[in-house]
């Protein structure tokens, strides 16, 4: 075990495998072998968007087996899920609830990345973001730990009461994860998307009503489900001129628009007079904090969080280009890479 297969993007639109030496292991670290790693929207953006400087390494929704350990916390053969960032817990940012804004949070990472045969996990992450997977939880479900934790943090950042109504705009691989979380909060969920197959999944995961976005009057859709008020929160997993307009039309006065996903250089005009006059709350949420990984895994251990049913494609590492293209073309509800 001396060489390592690593997926890398060197030019736009193309991923390739390279053979590299295994990263050396230091005290407090673990070396893990890939079992499964989900393709995230940020991964596809790094491959297909020229904004991102190449070369770039990919993958962070990681499930793996420990093959070498220099810590008493984990032993060889442990099956673990791993997140890729942790903050300085004493920093100004972290102590004020903004851990993902801490410089160390953004610098920290797994080495070389999630789409590799072997991955070195630094001590900071070993102590904070590596979670043992319960025996009954399959790999395909455990890959959702990090994205589910991101959704948990987003909902922690807003005020929701039992009986409220949420509108999810964009029921893709991440947007749909909000449905079981909102169900647990006893919040009614509505869904808009452009793809019928996504609405079928949304309905299966508890959406009270779902519609094709360009085939309905969104304002009427929201008011019909809320006694004429509009929804209490709009969750934008896709942030475009059209989706922010939909959010403004459907949210109630005093309600919240949660911006959960965007892309680089995405400058969109907003009517700030309306935002101010209606006391709308614009909340953003970026990434998740380490403590939420254990919360997420606790949910994934439940029978009603069998999120593996969302996975449409499992693709071996050597065929990763195929998986990325499927995701980009909208032909995969969720794709994961395996060995």
FENUR-V133553 format. One record per backbone hydrogen bond with DSSP energy under -0.5 kcal/mol. NH is the residue of the N-H (numbers start at 0). CO is the residue of the C=O. E is the energy in kcal/mol with one decimal. If there is no record, write none. Layout:
# FENUR-V133553
nh->(NH	NH)
co->(CO	CO)
e->(E	E)
This chain:
# FENUR-V133553
nh->(3	5	5	6	7	8	9	10	12	13	15	17	19	19	21	27	28	29	30	31	32	33	34	35	36	37	38	39	42	43	44	45	46	47	48	49	51	54	55	57	59	60	61	61	62	63	64	65	66	67	69	76	77	79	79	80	81	82	88	90	94	95	95	96	97	100	101	105	106	107	110	113	114	115	116	118	119	120	121	124	125	126	127	127	128	129	130	130	132	136	137	140	141	142	143	144	147	148	149	150	151	152	153	154	155	156	156	157	159	162	163	165	166	167	167	168	168	169	169	175	176	177	177	178	180	181	182	183	184	185	186	187	189	190	191	192	198	199	200	201	202	203	204	205	206	207	208	210	212	214	215	217	220	221	222	223	224	224	225	227	228	230	231	232	233	234	235	235	236	236	237	239	243	244	245	246	247	248	249	250	251	253	254	255	256	257	257	258	258	259	259	260	265	266	267	271	274	275	276	277	278	279	280	281	282	282	284	291	292	293	294	295	296	297	298	299	300	301	304	305	306	308	309	310	311	312	314	316	318	319	321	322	323	324	325	326	327	328	329	330	331	335	336	337	338)
co->(19	3	17	114	15	55	7	13	46	10	7	5	3	17	1	69	25	120	67	118	64	116	62	62	336	60	334	37	39	39	40	41	42	43	44	47	48	8	8	6	37	37	59	81	35	79	32	77	30	30	28	65	74	63	77	130	61	128	86	87	90	91	92	93	92	97	98	101	102	103	119	58	57	113	4	31	110	29	119	121	121	122	123	124	124	124	80	128	78	133	135	137	137	138	140	141	143	144	145	146	147	148	149	150	151	152	153	154	157	185	160	187	232	165	189	166	234	167	191	171	173	173	174	175	176	177	178	179	180	182	181	163	165	208	167	210	194	195	196	197	198	199	200	202	201	188	188	190	192	211	212	215	216	217	218	219	220	221	222	222	225	249	164	164	255	166	233	257	168	234	168	237	239	240	241	242	243	244	245	246	230	277	251	231	280	233	255	256	282	235	257	235	262	264	265	269	270	271	272	273	275	274	254	279	256	280	258	288	289	289	290	291	292	293	294	295	296	298	301	302	304	305	306	307	333	333	335	337	315	316	318	318	319	320	321	322	323	324	326	325	325	312	36	314	34)
e->(-2.8	-0.5	-2.9	-2.7	-2.8	-2.6	-0.6	-0.6	-2.9	-1.6	-2.8	-2.7	-2.9	-0.6	-1.9	-2.8	-1.9	-1.4	-2.8	-2.6	-2.8	-2.3	-2.5	-2.0	-1.8	-1.8	-2.4	-0.6	-0.5	-1.8	-2.1	-2.1	-1.3	-2.8	-2.4	-0.6	-1.6	-0.7	-2.4	-0.8	-0.6	-0.7	-1.5	-1.1	-2.8	-2.7	-2.3	-2.6	-2.9	-1.6	-2.7	-3.2	-1.9	-2.8	-0.6	-2.7	-2.4	-1.6	-0.7	-1.6	-2.2	-0.5	-1.1	-1.8	-2.8	-2.1	-1.9	-1.5	-1.5	-2.7	-2.6	-2.6	-2.2	-1.6	-2.7	-2.6	-3.9	-2.9	-0.6	-0.6	-2.6	-2.3	-0.7	-0.5	-3.3	-0.8	-2.8	-0.6	-2.4	-1.7	-0.6	-1.1	-2.3	-1.7	-1.9	-2.1	-2.5	-2.2	-1.8	-1.7	-2.2	-2.3	-1.9	-2.2	-2.0	-1.0	-0.7	-1.2	-0.7	-2.7	-2.3	-3.5	-2.5	-0.5	-3.1	-0.6	-2.8	-0.8	-2.9	-1.9	-1.7	-0.5	-1.2	-1.3	-0.8	-2.9	-2.3	-2.1	-1.3	-1.5	-2.6	-2.7	-2.7	-1.8	-2.5	-1.6	-1.4	-1.9	-1.6	-2.6	-2.6	-1.8	-1.4	-1.4	-2.3	-2.7	-0.9	-2.1	-2.3	-1.8	-0.7	-0.9	-2.5	-2.4	-2.6	-2.6	-0.8	-0.5	-1.3	-2.7	-1.7	-2.4	-1.7	-1.4	-2.4	-3.2	-0.7	-3.1	-1.6	-0.9	-0.8	-0.7	-2.4	-1.5	-2.1	-2.3	-2.3	-1.7	-1.5	-2.2	-3.0	-2.2	-2.1	-2.3	-3.2	-3.2	-0.6	-0.7	-3.3	-2.4	-0.9	-1.2	-0.7	-1.0	-0.6	-1.4	-1.8	-2.5	-3.1	-2.2	-1.1	-2.3	-2.6	-0.6	-2.6	-0.7	-1.6	-1.6	-1.7	-0.6	-1.0	-2.7	-2.4	-2.1	-1.7	-2.4	-1.2	-2.0	-1.5	-0.6	-2.4	-1.7	-2.4	-1.4	-2.2	-1.8	-2.6	-2.2	-2.1	-1.6	-0.9	-1.1	-2.5	-2.5	-2.1	-2.1	-2.6	-2.4	-1.3	-2.5	-0.8	-2.3	-3.0	-2.0	-0.5)
